[in-house]
Each structure stands twice: as structure tokens, then as C-alpha cells.
Amino acid sequence: MTKPIAILITSMMVAGIASAADAQAGKAAYDKACRSCHGANGTPNAAIAKSLKVDMRDLGSTEVQALSDAEIKSIVSDGKGKMRPVKTVSGADADNVVAYMRTFKK
């Protein structure tokens, strides 16, 4: 009975590792869908912010980094304020973008 439990636990651990978000893949998705407004390193594009008349948050800021992964994915998929939903980032790409955004933490 101990051996089947060990196999089950090992399988669950491997599955968890395999489904972990990939920050490197997130960079590619971020570069395509987010970079033009949010900058290469999460620092807002001042010209875009000015033209939209918004105060964009630095994605590495304490305020943004304090958001849960689910909250960030919701903002990406549903939009917030003047930010429109990003339809090209969903599913695993959304998880990967969040993982990449976590690398901006200051």
C-alpha cells in the first residue's frame, strides 16, 4: 500500500512541475501583446499614458506586485479602466505573462 501512495504523490509532483508557468514563454507573449504600452521592463510608455490621459502603474511596483495572479489575469482578460481586454493572451499564455511580470518586482 505504501508503494502506490508514493507513486501517486510522485505523479502529482511531476504534474505540478509540468504545469508551472514559464516566465521565458511569458516574455514572448508579453513582448507581443503588452510591451508597446507597458514597456520592455514594465515601466509605462510615457507617450501612450499621456495620449490616453492615464496614470499607468509600473508593473514592478509594490502595488502591482501585491495583486494576486488571478487578479492580474482578470485585468489582462477583462481590462480595467481605459485598458482594454487583451484577447490574444489567455490560458497558459496568461499564466506565463504573469510569471514574467513577477520578474519585474523591485
N, C-alpha and C positions, 0 to 999 in steps of 0.2 A: 504494500500500500504506500510506502514511503517513496518508492521509485516513481510511480505515476504522478504523485504530487510534485516531485522535483521536476519532472518533465513538463508538467503544466506550468509551473512557476517560471521555468526557463523559457518556455514558449511565449508566455505573456511578456517577459522582459525583452525578448528579441523583437516581438511585435511592437512594443512601445518604442524601442530604439529605432526601428524602421520607420515609424510614423512621425518621428520628431521633425519639427520644422527645420528647414535648411536655409540658413542666412545667406549663403552664396547664391542659391537659386532665387532667394528673395531680392537680392541686389539686382539681378537681371530684370525681374518683374517691376521693381521699384524704378529702375532706370527708364523703362518704357512708359510707365503709367504715372509716376509721381514726381520724378526729378525736375521736370520743367517748372513746376510751381514750388516744390519743397526743397530744391537744391540737391546737390550731389551728396551732401553730408547732413541733410535735414534742416539746414539753415534756409529760411524762406527766401524766395526770389523777390527782392525788394520792388522791382518793376511790376511784377504781377500783383503783389499785395497793394501797391499804390493804385494800379488801374482798377482793381476790384474794390478799393476802399475798405480793406480789411486788415486786421492785425493778425497775421499768421503767427502761430506758435512755432518756435524752434522744436523740431521733433526730438531733440536730445535733452530738452528742458525737463526739470523735475516734474513739472505739471503734466506734460505729455507722457513721460515715462511712468508716472504713477497710475495711469489708466491701465485697466486690465487688458489682456489680449482680446477678449470678447468685445470690450468697448471700442478698441481700435478697429477691429474688423467690422464692427457695426458702422463706424464713421466712414470707413472705406466703402462698404457696400451700400449704405443708405444715404451718405452725405451728411453734412452738418453746416448750418448757416449757408454761406454762399458756395461752399464746396459741394459739388455735385457728386452723385454716386459714381464710383469707378467700376463700370460693368466688366472691364477686362481683367479685373483682379478678384478672383473668387476661389473657393475651395482650398486646395493645397497652396495655390499661389498667395492667397490671403494670409495663411499661416506663415509662409515663407517671408512675405513682406514684413509682417510683424516681427519675426525673428531678426530680420535685417535692421529694422528700425530700432530694435533693442541695442544694436551695436553703436548707436548714436549717443547713448547715455553719457552724460557729462559727469 
